[in-house]
Amino acid sequence: MRLRTQLAVAFLLLAVLPLLGVTLYTWLGSERAFRQAVTAEAGSLAAEMSTRVDVVASELRTRLTRMRGRPEAGQESPYQKARREALAAAEGEELRLLLRAILSGAERRQGAIPFARDPDGKVYAPDAADEAVLAALGQVPGKPVTRRDAGEWVVAERRDPETGIVIAVARPVGPALQEMRRTAANNLALGLGLALLALLGILPLSHRMTRHIASLTEGARRLAAGELDVRVPVPHGREFRHLAETFNLLARDLRRNQERLLEQERLRKELEIGRRIQEELLPRRPLLGPFAEVGGFSIPAREVGGDFFNYFPLREDEVAILVGDVSGKGVGAALLMASLQATIRARLGAERDLARLVDALDREMSSEEPLAPYYTLFLALLEGRTGRLRYVNAGHNTQFVLRREGRAELLSSVGRPPGLYPGGGYEERTVEMRDGDALFLFTDGLVETEDETGEPFGMSRLEALLQVHRASDLPALLAHVDAAARAHRGPAEPADDATMVALRFSSPAVAGSRG
């Protein structure tokens, strides 16, 4: 059943049924009250006539006694019998005339018929017509009498205890009841008409309500089917307006959430691609050369980190090593890493001045978009024959040289991140490496690792750790630093990428003398 039909049926049940109930209750109550009033009125009239009968009660008793007097069997002659019957007839006629006189003097209201009934059950009425009506009614004292041909009557009676005569009044109530029923029917018809008019007024309202509900239902169906751009019209009514506005806000939020999820999925795929590119760019195994051992690793804070490192031989007696940190994440950062490493590797073959090389990279980055990512870079070349380490620090952390028989030394830092703003200012510097010395390179994610209280790992803690393990082999040195950083961070996820690279120098001259 449609909602509109349900509303109409509900209205009819809530309006018509109570109307029928009230009308029936009112009619039955009115009829009951009317019957009681008529009965009381008839009883009052019967009591009045009974009082008049009391005046002649003695004469009535005498005549009744004579009429009822019968001699014993066998003691009455035919003559006596005939005489007695004649006297009884005369007495009966006198009694009839007397009662008729009393009854005729009674007040007759609304067609009432006063009558009397002697102890033998004979009925006396004011006239023969009244007696005929009473005979047609077959009157039953004390009850309403219903006959198809006579209508409805109410009979009230009062019995004289001395004479045994019953004085009664029969009052017709059929016409009055018919009028009451007619009035009730008219009231019912009027109520039904008003209910019909109200129903006709409710139908447009229900149509408008069901139209709004149908619009919301259709919108919800389309929304569930994936049409997130669906919107429903906003009606003027406050409740439905609020409901429609809420629906439209929900649809808009679902659209935004879908776009956000799609963007997250796009970024996830981009990061996955970037991660694969990065894995291909980073060295997969340590470099074991005649004068140097190099190893390292990078731990990204996300799927793709901004850190990068590399090491590779240039000639038989020269090794290049670099560590950097790109400002972006994702595929863009990974591609920039790839481009930097390829460019640096290609230009190191022709450009021996590291400062000019980094300056050229800076100019190329600064000529691009103003919001292009920038990076920090530590680039170094180790000459195997001499142990001379040439390096350029372009905005990167200060790095360490670990002396085998001394302390951890900080390498001075000069320069700014390439691509941040133009201006040059890079300087190549040199440090002498001795047999057994190590170079330890890292990114800021290592020293900025925080514990639960927010305290960073810090340069001092790193320097002390390197001082203790400076003579360890490279895998052990890297493992000690990584374990210490993880213990400091605790169960929390790393907030930034962390990269560590170590180089151990073995002097050819010392190695030859040992052999």
PyMOL commands that set and color helices and strands:
alter all, ss='L'
color gray80, all
select helices_A, chain A and resi 3-55+57-68+78-104+128-137+174-224+238-281+330-347+354-366+444-447+459-468+474-489+508-514
alter helices_A, ss='H'
color red, helices_A
select strands_A, chain A and resi 113-117+123-124+145-147+151-159+166-172+287-288+292-299+307-315+318-326+375-383+388-394+400-402+408-410+429-432+438-442+498-505
alter strands_A, ss='S'
color yellow, strands_A
deselect
rebuild
show_as cartoon
